[in-house]
Amino acid sequence: MHFGLFIPQGWRLDLVDIPPASQWGVMSDLAAYADGGAWDSLWVYDHFHTVPVPTDEATHEAWTLMAAYAATTSRIKLGQMCTAMGYRNPVYLAKVAATADIISGGRVQMGIGGGWYEHEWRAYGYGFPSAGNRLGKLDEGVRIMRDAWRDGRVSLDGKHYQVDGAIVAPKPLQEGGPPLWIAGGGEKVTLKIAAKYAQYTNFVSEPEGFAHKSKVLEGHCAAVGTDYGAIVRSANFNAVVGESEADVADRVERLRARQTTKANAEAVEAMLANVTAPDSASGTPEQIVEKLKRMQLLGCEYAIMYFPEAAYDRSGIELFEREVIPALA
């Protein structure tokens, strides 16, 4: 199993009380730490407004961070989980990703999905198209990016996008372009798009759900004639790691106290429920190893870890590195 690390960027109220002028230093220091350690990749979210509710707290923009991390790290892969197709014209996005790939020396990953956060869609003037429209844009957009990266020039007269001889030069350093991580578990459309184009998928971390989505993906691969075994299946895991269950509970309480200064208690409680849910990777190292080994047996080859404490306290990350990664790598 390979491991990725989410870098806090404010979206999940994970930079609260850190002055804006200091936030990049916190984020870049953590990226440098990951770059020098056991992590295969670092990740950011592509969102504009915070969760669990929109607030005036920071949410740093994903592709700006990609370029910054490309220039300030040297080894680690760089991903977004996941870029919303509807937020940027796909040829423009292909150009941005190609530039970031060159800056990084060929380390960019393209996490891409249909998008879901209605509040920020409407606030930024994108409307909120139907799921069918958003997924139609995802399908056409991925085709456009793939062809642009492969050929350096792309045309498509599609239902959602019209592109006429757009030039993407220079092309990415990676042959064929950044690997495509198609994110989402929609069984009729999203997983079919993944079967057609993805090198990686990303869906639920709940074991039974993961097994079911994997079976659906396998069926789509058979239908479109792609190699199911060649697609790496991944999942995202929330993680609060402690030496004991009491330590974990204390860490969660510190998160609750910090976040409820910015969002209402009910919303924060709902978000923290995801952090401590049975399908999370929160607990003692022994408990986490047991959870992740079960996922590994189901075919999960890549775990992307979100540590909500990361901007304030790295001890949970360090414990994970010492006692969990060696048991699964």
FENHU-V384205 format. One line per field, one symbol per residue. ss: DSSP state (@ for helix, = for strand, . for the rest). phi: phi as a letter, one per 20 degrees, with the letter a starting at -180 (. if undefined). Layout:
BEGIN
ss->???
phi->???
END
This chain:
BEGIN
ss->.=====.............@@@@@@@@@@@@@@@@.....====.................@@@@@@@@@@@....====..==@@@..@@@@@@@@@@@@@@@...=.====....@@@@@@.......@@@@@@@@@@@@@@@@@@@@@.=====....======............====......@@@@@@@@..===....@@@@@@@@@@@@@@@@@@...@@@.=======..=...@@@@@@@@@@@@@@@.....@@@@@@@@@@@@......=.@@@@@@@@@@@@@..=======........@@@@@@@@@@@@@@.
phi->.dcdcfegcogdldcgmeggfdfffffffffffffeceeebdccedbddfdfcfceffcffffffgfffgeddccffcccccgegfebgffgfffgffffffgemncfddebbenbeggfgffenembffgffffffffffffffgffffdmbbcbddfdccccmfddcffgffgnnggededpdgeedfffffffceecdbbgeegfffffffffggfffffendegfeefecbecfbddcfbfffffffffffgfffffcbfgffffffffffdfgefdeqegfffgffffffffeofebdddddfegfdbeffffffffddgffcf
END
